[in-house]
Amino acid sequence: KIMVVGHPNSGLEAVEGLLTAHGMVRAAPSRRDGLTPQQITETLRQAHGCAPLEALDAGSDLRQIAVGAVWNGMALDLMLGNLDRPVWGWADSQSIFVLDYWRDVDPAIQFILVYDAPHTALTRIAADEAAGVSAEDVARRARQWSAYNAALLHFFRRHPQRCQLVHAQQVARAPEQLLQLLRARNDAPCFARVECPSGSDTPRRVDAGAVNADEPALAEFLAQALLRQDTPSLHLFDELQASASLPLAESDEPDECDALAAWLAMAGQQRRLGTQAL
């Protein structure tokens, strides 16, 4: 059983997609109540009066819900609904509130904790939402990113034997590295090497548009500039990199986005719009 957890803008869905492409089956609903894992998490959140992820604004707000044993029946029913699936799992950002619950309900659950750089909190929002962003919105999104990923890192440090902490872009660039980590801990045939259409033993590459997003240079440059003074998020990212099972390779991690690439991207946009001068 594999649970993929990460900030909503981290690219966790594409990491889940990599696993399903190599044999993991997405969780079926629970047998009796027909609840998905995500619905179980949402039920627990509402029952314990915990604010939704979007409403959080500080690290002190992102706490683990103390779930009583009375709620264990929902998870057990989910396990019964998936008895015929050798390797199964799901992805859910909201599960950050109930990591301890899932940890205790079944010692066989493995956690893949997905993180990405702080600027993705800005570059991966919808265009109409981005158009109305204020300075306070930027600061709030940085705090939310920090609160979420601090909780992720805290859980990883407490349970390294059950977790893989992975950078989403590194998974996109080298998916075999994640599969190798899973093979090392799980005797699961579905994570064995598989041949791609070209005949090599390289697994299917994760869709870069889904995980890395390969943001336009201008957007990435501006997002990094906006967060350059946000010391807490930058320090936390360094901690994630230092602790991760699969960090972003140093050779692929520029200190700053290329300003020239951003300039050329802007010039290209102006040219397409028919503007005569910058």
N, C-alpha and C positions, 0 to 999 in steps of 0.2 A: 504494500500500500504506500503510495507516494503522494505527498501533499505539497503543492507548489504555492509559495506565498511571496508576495512582493508588493511594493507600492503600485498604485493603479497605473502610473506612468513608467513602470520599470520594464515592461515587456514580458511579464510572466506568462501571458497567454501563448506567446510563441515558443517559450521554453516548454510549456505543456505540449504544444504541437510537435516539438522535436521528439518528445517521449512517446506520444501516440503514433508518430511515424515509425517508431522502432519497436512497437509491440505493446506498449501500455494501453490499457482500455480505459476510457473515461468512466467514472463511477456511475452505476445505475442507481435509480432512486431506491429508497429504503423499501423493504418488502411489505410492511403493513400500512404505513402512512403515505408512502409514495413521495418522500421528501428527498431532495438532492442535498449533498453536503453543504452547498451554499445556503439553502433554505434552513438547514439546521443551525448554521452559524447565525443567520439573521433572526431566527426564533430566540436563540440564547441572548443575543444582543438586546432585543426588545424586552424580553422577560426580565432582564437585569437592569433595565433603564440606562443602558450605555448609549451615548450619543453616536451617531453614524460617523464614519471615517471623515466625511467631507466637513463635518462641523468641528473637528479637532483643531486646536491652535497652539498647543504647548505640550511638551514632553510629559508633564505630570498628568495630562488627560488620557494618555494612551497607556492604559493599565490592563493587565490580564483580568478577565472576569472570573470571579471565584464561583465556579459552577458546582452545585451540589450533586450528590450521587443520584438524586431523583431524576436527573436529566440523562443519565447514562443509557436509558432505554432507547433514546432516539439514535444514538451512535450504534448500539448493538443491532437495531433494526436495519441500519444501513449496511453493517457488516453481513448480515444474513441475506440482504438483497444482492450481495456481490460474491457469494460463496463460490460460484462457478467461474470466477475470473482470477486466473493465477497472478497477474500483475495489473493493478488498477489504481486510479488516483484522480486528482482534480486540482484545479487552480482557483484561488480565491483570495483577493486582497483583504477582504473584511475578516479573514480568519486570524489576523494579527491579534485580535482581542481574545481568542480562545485557543491559542497554541498549547497552553498547559492542559486544557480540557482534552484535546486530541492526543497529546502526549500520554496522558494517564489512561485514557480509555482503551488504548491498544498499543502495547510495547513494540508491535511490528511496524507501525507507521514510521516512514522515513520522510524527512522534510527537506525540500529544496528551497532555499531562501534566496530570492533574486533581488539584486540591487543594480542601480545605475548611477550616473553622475547627477549632482544636484540640478544642473541646468535643464535636465529632462522634465522637471516639474513645470517648466515654462514652454519648452519647445514641443511638447506633446499634448497641448490643449487645443481645443477646437478654435478655428480662425475667428469666429464671431465672439468667442469668449476672450481670446487674446486681444481683440481690438479694444476691449474695455478695461484692460488691466491697469491698475494704479500702482503707485509706489508701495502702498500698504498691502495691496494684493501680492506683490512680489515678495515682500517680507513674510506675509502669512504663508504663502506656498513654500517658502524656504523653511519656515518653522515646522510646517506639516511634514515636509520631506525628512527633516532631521528627527522629528518625533517618531515617525514610522520606522526609519532605518536604525535608529538607536534601539528601539524595541526588538527589531530583527537581530541586530548584533548581540544584544543581551541574551536572547534565547539561544543563539548559536554558541556563545561562550559557555553557557550552562550545559548544553547537550551536544557537544561536537561529534560524539559517536553516532548520533542519529540525524545529523544535519550536513548538508552541503551548502555553503555560502558561495554564490556564483555571480559574477558580473554578466549582465545580459548581453553586452556587446561581445564579450569573449566567447560566450556560448554560440552566438551567431557566427563568429569567425572560425571557431574550431569546435564544432559540436562533438567530435570524437572524444575530446577531453572530458566532457561531462559524462558521456556514456562509459568511458573508462573508469571514472570515479564510481559510477553506479555498479559496474561489473565487479569492482574490487570489494564492494560491501554486500552485494546481492548475487546469489546464484540464480540469476534470471536469464534464461536463454534469449529473451527478447532484446537484451542489451548487448548481445554478441555482435561482432562485426558483421555488417551486411554489405553486399556489393551494390554500388550505384550503377546506373545505366552504362557508364563508361567502362565498367569492369574493374575499377579500383576498389579498395576496401574502405574508402572514405564514406562515412554516412551522409545522408541527405543534409545539405546545408540549411540552416534555419533561414527563413525568409528575412532578409536584412531590412526590408521595408516594415516588417512587423516588430522586430526586436531593436535593431540599431536605429531604425527610422532614417538613418543617413540624412539627418536634417540638412536643409539648405545652409550653405556656409554662413550667409548673412544672419539667419535666425539663430544659429548656434553661437556665432560671435557675439551678438547682442545679448543673448541670454547669459553667456559667461560673464560679459561685462557687467550686467545687472547684479550678478551674484558674487562678483569678485571681492566685495567687502563683507560678505556674509561669512565671517570666520567660523562660526560653529558648524555650518554645513560642510565647509571645505575640510575642516579638521576631522569631522566624522567620516567623510569620504576616504580620507587617508587611513583612518582606523579600519574601515571596511576592507580596503585594499590590502592592508597589512595582515588581516585576520582571515581573509577569504580562502576557501578551498580552490577556487578558480578565479583569481583576480584578472583584471584587464592587463594584458602584457605591457610592460613598460615601453617597448618599442612602438606600441600602438596608441600610447597615451600622451598626446601633446600637452605641454604646460598651458598653452593658449591656442585658441583657434587661429588659423592663418588669416591675418588681417587682409592680406592681398586677395585671398580667395573670397572673403566677404565683400571686398570692394568690387571684384569682378562679377560676383553674383548680383550686387546692386546695379551695376552698369548693365548687366544683361536684362534685368527686370525693367529698367528704364527704356532700353532699346525696344523691348517687346511692347511696351506701352506707348512707344512713339514719342517719348519725351526728348526734347532737343538738348537739354543740358542737365547735369546733375545738380 
